[in-house]
Amino acid sequence: RRDAMAAVFAAQADMAARKDGREEADPAVIKAREASKYAARRDDVVGDHFFLGGLAAAALWGLAPLKTVESYALGVFFGGAYLYLLSRYVGALGDATFEAAKEGGVGQARFAVVALLVGVAGKQREYLDFLPLLGGFFTYQAATLLQAFRPADDA
């Protein structure tokens, strides 16, 4: 019985040590691979945000006054800045290093983007409409939702 258990444990150790086309289970390799996957996904969602925002602004161009289109486009810009800072904050959550803590602090600046949006909207009432500005800002949520329909790249 002990010999059988020793054989099972030896087989498991061999399977763990064997490299049959798979990457090593080195944490640094796994971390680098996952970080590159996250960066690609982050770039996709930010790109989708600006694409959806540009598409909606183009649709508004023929339907609404120029003031509305400009407000919406400015909201898309603020939403893109917010989304980028949010993604930097989320990307730094898993790290327990000083550099990651600095990235997380930068991610908190996303709230300043919202305050700046409201401040600009309040100061420039004669040039901007608040609702289209807010609609452009919240385009980032549509871009985030769009990621649910993308295939997973867990290969």
Rosetta blueprint (number, residue, H / E / L):
1 R L
2 R H
3 D H
4 A H
5 M H
6 A H
7 A H
8 V H
9 F H
10 A H
11 A H
12 Q H
13 A H
14 D H
15 M H
16 A H
17 A H
18 R L
19 K L
20 D L
21 G L
22 R L
23 E L
24 E L
25 A L
26 D L
27 P H
28 A H
29 V H
30 I H
31 K H
32 A H
33 R H
34 E H
35 A H
36 S H
37 K H
38 Y H
39 A H
40 A H
41 R H
42 R H
43 D H
44 D H
45 V H
46 V H
47 G H
48 D H
49 H H
50 F H
51 F H
52 L H
53 G H
54 G H
55 L H
56 A H
57 A H
58 A H
59 A H
60 L H
61 W H
62 G H
63 L H
64 A L
65 P L
66 L H
67 K H
68 T H
69 V H
70 E H
71 S H
72 Y H
73 A H
74 L H
75 G H
76 V H
77 F H
78 F H
79 G H
80 G H
81 A H
82 Y H
83 L H
84 Y H
85 L H
86 L H
87 S H
88 R H
89 Y H
90 V H
91 G H
92 A L
93 L L
94 G L
95 D L
96 A L
97 T L
98 F H
99 E H
100 A H
101 A H
102 K H
103 E H
104 G H
105 G H
106 V H
107 G H
108 Q L
109 A L
110 R H
111 F H
112 A H
113 V H
114 V H
115 A H
116 L H
117 L H
118 V H
119 G H
120 V H
121 A H
122 G H
123 K H
124 Q L
125 R L
126 E L
127 Y L
128 L L
129 D L
130 F H
131 L H
132 P H
133 L H
134 L H
135 G H
136 G H
137 F H
138 F L
139 T H
140 Y H
141 Q H
142 A H
143 A H
144 T H
145 L H
146 L H
147 Q H
148 A H
149 F H
150 R L
151 P L
152 A L
153 D L
154 D L
155 A L
